[in-house]
């Protein structure tokens, strides 16, 4: 099908130039909360992206006359922080050849390793045509501006296939997800685990209970500014203890809570009524998924992280019949706590043909290594009677 003459590609440097109704109308039903205009624009308005953060806003949009019919959430990156797909070695090798790796084009949800739609299109127009035009536009952006590369992180499989058809290379990542098997309570979940895993979880929970720590669950709708200030204090302190600075600021969390309260759930750990740790769940009732996003503590208690960020969250998912709890990137320690590995892909376009060939060889070897890694994980499934499904 030929592209209509009325199609026009544009770059917008702030999402507020597009109304939330226009942007959200492009989102598929299973897109989840992170692609919504409310989330992405909150990152921009509170300075978490844009400015001098190294995330230059450059959303690629497609219009038919004046009507928005397609979009890519896009950034020009001056570094590779906050992505969860690591290409620092590519950047180093690129620059050793006398070429400049940064800035690069990144189609992704900032700081959010969650699979989802990345090539957005209006449902009443040929999706394949819009996808093809946006991908072509992304490649043209790279080539016409002498950028090193374009990267599309964690797209759905159908979008990954469309990217592959246009010369993008696929890269595997492994995440760990918890799946609800119709559990009625936490004990039923424990009963599905091997004895070793069951005993380990009980021991960790008992260790926290001996510290006389209780937990308060706060829905986004009932959360207060004080709750978010406490959460941020915990979150920022944990970054500080690891010698780094948080990507997000307290203003962002407060604005997010104002705009999307139905999707947020705080878990606060307290000793004698004084809060000492907190974790944040992002909940999507539409897809029956929860996402473990951020955690922090202002006092070190052994196993408190596992209790606050995992076990309390699993109890919440069971009580609210949430089917999948995504624990985020990396961390095979999650397997010991009932999570199973899942392989997802990202797509990469390298402008320089010789370097692209070298990266493809690297990805081929890495793909074999990750396949072997997932096979090895399958031998250590935490479940009593099932094989890991990568």
C-alpha positions as CSV (number, residue, x, y, z in Angstrom):
1,X,0.0,0.0,0.0
2,X,1.4,3.4,-1.0
3,X,1.9,6.0,1.6
4,X,-0.5,8.9,1.3
5,X,1.0,12.3,0.4
6,X,-0.7,13.7,3.4
7,X,1.6,11.8,5.8
8,X,4.1,14.0,7.6
9,X,6.8,13.1,10.1
10,X,7.7,15.6,12.8
11,X,9.9,15.8,15.9
12,X,8.4,17.3,19.0
13,X,10.7,18.3,21.9
14,X,8.0,18.3,24.6
15,X,5.0,16.0,25.0
16,X,2.9,18.9,26.2
17,X,2.7,20.0,22.5
18,X,0.4,17.0,22.1
19,X,-2.8,16.6,24.1
20,X,-3.1,13.6,26.4
21,X,-6.3,12.7,24.4
22,X,-4.3,12.6,21.1
23,X,-1.4,10.6,22.5
24,X,-3.4,8.1,24.6
25,X,-5.7,7.4,21.7
26,X,-2.7,5.7,20.0
27,X,-2.1,3.3,22.9
28,X,-3.3,-0.3,22.5
29,X,-5.5,-1.7,25.3
30,X,-2.6,-3.7,26.7
31,X,-0.1,-0.9,26.6
32,X,0.1,-0.5,30.4
33,X,0.5,2.7,32.5
34,X,4.1,3.7,31.5
35,X,3.3,4.8,27.9
36,X,0.5,7.1,29.0
37,X,0.9,10.8,28.4
38,X,0.4,11.4,32.1
39,X,3.5,9.4,33.0
40,X,5.8,10.5,30.1
41,X,4.9,14.2,30.4
42,X,5.4,14.1,34.2
43,X,9.0,13.0,33.6
44,X,9.5,16.0,31.3
45,X,7.7,18.6,33.4
46,X,9.7,17.7,36.6
47,X,13.1,17.7,34.8
48,X,13.8,14.0,35.1
49,X,14.3,14.0,31.3
50,X,15.3,16.9,29.1
51,X,17.5,19.8,30.1
52,X,21.0,18.7,31.1
53,X,19.9,15.1,32.0
54,X,21.4,13.6,28.9
55,X,17.8,12.7,27.7
56,X,17.0,15.2,24.9
57,X,13.3,14.9,24.1
58,X,12.7,14.1,20.4
59,X,9.5,12.2,20.1
60,X,8.9,11.1,16.5
61,X,5.3,11.6,15.4
62,X,3.4,10.9,12.2
63,X,0.4,13.0,11.1
64,X,-2.1,12.6,8.4
65,X,-2.8,16.3,7.6
66,X,-3.3,17.5,11.2
67,X,-4.4,14.3,12.8
68,X,-1.9,12.3,14.9
69,X,-1.8,8.7,13.6
70,X,1.5,7.4,14.9
71,X,4.4,8.0,17.3
72,X,7.6,6.8,18.9
73,X,8.6,7.9,22.4
74,X,12.1,9.0,21.4
75,X,15.1,10.6,23.1
76,X,18.6,11.5,22.0
77,X,20.9,10.2,24.6
78,X,24.3,11.5,25.7
79,X,25.0,8.4,27.9
80,X,23.5,4.9,28.5
81,X,22.2,5.3,32.1
82,X,18.6,4.4,32.9
83,X,18.2,2.0,30.1
84,X,18.8,-1.5,31.5
85,X,20.2,-2.8,28.2
86,X,23.9,-2.2,28.5
87,X,25.9,-1.0,25.5
88,X,28.8,0.7,27.3
89,X,31.3,-1.7,25.6
90,X,29.8,-0.8,22.2
91,X,30.3,2.9,22.9
92,X,33.9,2.3,24.0
93,X,34.7,0.2,20.9
94,X,33.0,2.7,18.6
95,X,35.0,5.6,20.0
96,X,38.3,3.6,19.9
97,X,37.7,3.6,16.1
98,X,37.7,7.4,16.1
99,X,33.9,7.6,15.8
100,X,31.4,9.3,18.1
101,X,28.8,7.0,19.7
102,X,26.8,9.6,21.6
103,X,24.3,11.1,21.0
104,X,22.3,8.0,20.0
105,X,18.6,7.7,19.3
106,X,16.7,5.8,22.0
107,X,13.0,4.7,21.7
108,X,12.2,3.6,25.2
109,X,10.4,4.4,28.4
110,X,12.9,6.2,30.6
111,X,14.2,4.2,33.6
112,X,11.5,1.5,33.0
113,X,12.6,-2.0,31.9
114,X,9.0,-3.1,31.0
115,X,8.0,-4.7,27.7
116,X,5.3,-2.9,25.8
117,X,4.3,-1.2,22.6
118,X,6.9,1.2,21.2
119,X,5.6,1.9,17.7
120,X,2.2,3.6,18.4
121,X,-0.5,3.8,15.7
122,X,-4.1,4.8,15.4
123,X,-6.3,1.7,15.3
124,X,-8.4,2.8,12.3
125,X,-5.5,3.1,9.9
126,X,-3.2,0.4,8.4
127,X,-0.9,-0.4,11.3
128,X,1.8,-2.0,9.1
129,X,2.0,1.1,7.0
130,X,2.4,3.4,10.0
131,X,5.0,1.1,11.6
132,X,7.0,1.0,8.4
133,X,6.9,4.8,8.0
134,X,7.9,5.4,11.6
135,X,10.8,2.9,11.5
136,X,12.0,4.4,8.2
137,X,11.8,7.8,9.8
138,X,13.8,6.7,12.8
139,X,16.6,5.3,10.5
140,X,16.5,8.5,8.5
141,X,16.9,10.5,11.7
142,X,20.0,8.6,12.5
143,X,21.6,8.8,9.0
144,X,20.8,12.4,8.3
145,X,22.1,13.6,11.6
146,X,25.2,11.4,11.7
147,X,24.1,9.6,14.8
148,X,25.8,6.3,15.6
149,X,22.7,4.2,16.2
150,X,19.0,3.8,17.2
151,X,17.8,1.5,19.9
152,X,14.3,0.3,20.6
153,X,14.1,-1.2,24.1
154,X,11.7,-4.0,25.1
155,X,9.1,-3.8,22.2
156,X,6.4,-6.3,21.8
157,X,7.4,-9.3,19.6
158,X,5.3,-8.2,16.6
159,X,7.1,-4.8,16.6
160,X,10.4,-6.5,17.1
161,X,9.7,-8.5,13.9
162,X,8.9,-5.3,12.0
163,X,12.1,-3.7,13.2
164,X,14.1,-6.8,12.2
165,X,12.7,-6.6,8.7
166,X,14.1,-3.1,8.4
167,X,17.6,-4.1,9.4
168,X,17.5,-3.8,13.2
169,X,19.5,-6.5,15.2
170,X,17.8,-8.3,18.1
171,X,19.3,-8.5,21.5
172,X,18.1,-10.8,24.3
173,X,17.5,-9.8,27.9
174,X,16.3,-11.9,30.9
175,X,13.8,-10.6,33.4
176,X,12.1,-12.4,36.3
177,X,8.3,-12.5,36.7
178,X,6.0,-14.0,39.3
179,X,2.8,-15.7,38.1
180,X,-0.3,-16.2,40.1
181,X,-1.6,-19.8,39.8
182,X,-4.9,-19.0,41.4
183,X,-3.4,-18.8,44.9
184,X,-5.9,-17.9,47.6
185,X,-3.2,-16.9,50.1
186,X,0.5,-16.7,50.6
187,X,0.7,-20.2,52.1
188,X,-0.8,-21.7,48.9
189,X,2.0,-19.9,47.0
190,X,4.6,-21.4,49.3
191,X,3.1,-24.8,48.9
192,X,3.8,-24.6,45.1
193,X,7.5,-24.1,45.8
194,X,10.2,-26.7,46.5
195,X,10.9,-27.4,50.1
196,X,14.2,-25.6,50.0
197,X,12.7,-22.4,48.6
198,X,9.7,-22.6,51.0
199,X,11.9,-22.9,54.0
200,X,14.2,-20.0,52.9
201,X,11.2,-17.6,52.4
202,X,9.8,-18.6,55.8
203,X,13.1,-18.0,57.5
204,X,13.5,-14.6,55.8
205,X,10.0,-13.5,56.8
206,X,10.5,-14.7,60.4
207,X,13.8,-12.7,60.6
208,X,11.9,-9.5,59.7
209,X,9.0,-10.3,62.0
210,X,11.4,-10.7,65.0
211,X,12.4,-7.1,64.4
212,X,8.7,-6.1,65.3
213,X,8.3,-4.5,61.9
214,X,4.7,-4.1,60.5
215,X,3.5,-3.0,57.1
216,X,1.1,-0.3,56.0
217,X,-0.4,-0.5,52.5
218,X,-1.4,2.9,51.0
219,X,-3.3,3.1,47.7
220,X,-2.5,5.9,45.4
221,X,-5.9,7.4,45.9
222,X,-5.4,7.7,49.7
223,X,-1.7,8.6,49.6
224,X,-0.6,12.0,51.0
225,X,2.3,14.3,50.3
226,X,3.9,13.1,53.5
227,X,3.7,9.5,52.2
228,X,5.5,10.5,49.0
229,X,8.1,12.5,50.9
230,X,8.8,9.5,53.1
231,X,9.0,7.2,50.1
232,X,11.4,9.5,48.4
233,X,13.6,9.8,51.5
234,X,13.9,6.0,51.5
235,X,14.4,5.7,47.7
236,X,17.1,8.5,47.6
237,X,18.9,7.1,50.6
238,X,19.3,3.7,49.0
239,X,20.9,5.4,45.9
240,X,23.2,7.4,48.2
241,X,24.3,4.3,50.0
242,X,25.3,2.8,46.6
243,X,27.3,5.9,45.7
244,X,24.9,7.3,43.1
245,X,22.1,9.8,42.6
246,X,18.5,9.0,41.9
247,X,17.1,9.5,38.4
248,X,13.7,10.7,39.7
249,X,12.9,13.6,42.1
250,X,10.2,13.9,44.7
251,X,8.2,16.4,42.6
252,X,7.9,13.7,39.9
253,X,6.5,11.2,42.3
254,X,4.0,13.7,43.7
255,X,2.8,14.7,40.2
256,X,2.6,11.0,39.2
257,X,0.4,10.3,42.2
258,X,-1.9,13.2,41.3
259,X,-2.3,12.2,37.7
260,X,-2.4,8.3,38.0
261,X,-3.4,7.5,41.6
262,X,-5.3,4.3,40.5
263,X,-2.0,2.8,39.2
264,X,0.1,3.4,42.3
265,X,0.4,1.4,45.6
266,X,2.8,2.2,48.4
267,X,4.1,-0.4,50.9
268,X,5.6,1.1,54.0
269,X,7.6,-0.8,56.7
270,X,7.3,0.6,60.2
271,X,8.9,-0.2,63.6
272,X,7.0,1.1,66.6
273,X,5.0,3.4,64.3
274,X,8.1,4.9,62.7
275,X,8.6,4.3,59.0
276,X,12.0,2.8,58.0
277,X,11.5,1.5,54.4
278,X,9.1,1.7,51.5
279,X,8.5,0.1,48.1
280,X,6.3,1.2,45.2
281,X,4.1,-1.0,43.1
282,X,2.7,0.1,39.8
283,X,-0.6,-1.7,39.1
284,X,-2.4,-2.1,35.8
285,X,-5.9,-3.7,36.5
286,X,-6.6,-3.7,32.7
287,X,-3.8,-6.3,32.0
288,X,-3.8,-7.7,35.6
289,X,-0.2,-6.9,36.0
290,X,1.9,-5.3,38.8
291,X,5.3,-3.9,38.4
292,X,7.8,-3.6,41.2
293,X,9.5,-0.3,40.5
294,X,11.3,1.4,43.4
295,X,12.3,0.6,46.9
296,X,14.4,2.2,49.6
297,X,15.2,2.1,53.3
298,X,16.6,4.5,55.9
299,X,17.6,1.7,58.3
300,X,19.3,-1.6,57.4
301,X,17.4,-4.7,58.5
302,X,18.4,-8.1,57.1
303,X,15.8,-9.4,54.6
304,X,13.7,-6.3,54.8
305,X,14.2,-5.7,51.1
306,X,12.8,-9.1,50.2
307,X,9.8,-8.6,52.6
308,X,8.9,-5.1,51.5
309,X,9.6,-5.3,47.8
310,X,8.6,-9.0,47.1
311,X,6.6,-10.8,49.7
312,X,4.3,-8.0,50.7
313,X,3.8,-7.3,46.9
314,X,3.0,-11.0,46.2
315,X,0.4,-10.9,49.1
316,X,-1.1,-7.8,47.5
317,X,-1.2,-9.5,44.1
318,X,-2.9,-12.6,45.5
319,X,-5.5,-10.5,47.4
320,X,-6.3,-8.5,44.3
321,X,-6.1,-11.4,41.8
322,X,-3.2,-9.8,39.9
323,X,-1.9,-12.4,37.5
324,X,1.7,-11.3,36.8
325,X,4.1,-9.4,39.0
326,X,7.2,-8.2,37.1
327,X,10.2,-7.8,39.4
328,X,12.2,-5.7,37.0
329,X,15.5,-6.2,35.2
330,X,18.2,-8.6,36.3
331,X,18.4,-10.3,39.7
332,X,18.4,-14.1,39.5
333,X,18.1,-13.9,43.3
334,X,14.4,-13.4,42.5
335,X,14.1,-17.0,41.4
336,X,14.7,-18.2,44.9
337,X,11.6,-16.2,45.8
338,X,9.2,-17.7,43.3
339,X,10.0,-15.6,40.2
340,X,10.6,-17.3,36.8
341,X,12.9,-16.1,34.0
342,X,11.5,-14.6,30.8
343,X,13.5,-13.7,27.7
344,X,12.5,-10.4,26.0
345,X,14.2,-8.6,23.2
346,X,15.4,-5.1,22.2
347,X,16.2,-3.9,18.7
348,X,19.3,-2.1,17.5
349,X,20.3,-0.2,14.3
350,X,24.0,0.7,13.9
351,X,24.7,3.2,11.1
352,X,28.3,2.2,10.4
353,X,28.1,-1.1,8.3
354,X,31.4,-2.5,9.5
355,X,30.6,-1.8,13.2
356,X,27.1,-3.2,12.6
357,X,28.7,-6.5,11.4
358,X,30.9,-6.7,14.5
359,X,27.9,-6.0,16.8
360,X,25.9,-8.7,15.0
361,X,28.7,-11.3,15.7
362,X,28.7,-10.2,19.3
363,X,24.9,-10.5,19.5
364,X,25.0,-14.0,18.0
365,X,27.4,-15.2,20.6
366,X,25.5,-13.4,23.4
367,X,22.2,-15.0,22.2
368,X,23.8,-18.5,22.6
369,X,25.1,-17.6,26.0
370,X,21.7,-16.3,27.2
371,X,20.0,-19.4,25.8
372,X,22.4,-21.6,27.8
373,X,21.9,-19.4,30.9
374,X,18.1,-19.7,30.7
375,X,18.5,-23.5,30.3
376,X,20.6,-23.6,33.4
377,X,18.0,-21.5,35.3
378,X,15.4,-24.1,34.2
379,X,17.3,-26.7,36.2
380,X,16.8,-24.6,39.3
381,X,13.1,-23.8,39.1
382,X,11.7,-22.7,42.4
383,X,8.4,-24.6,41.6
384,X,7.9,-28.2,42.6
385,X,6.5,-29.6,39.4
386,X,7.0,-27.3,36.5
387,X,9.7,-26.4,34.0
388,X,10.7,-22.8,33.6
389,X,9.2,-21.2,30.5
390,X,11.7,-18.7,29.1
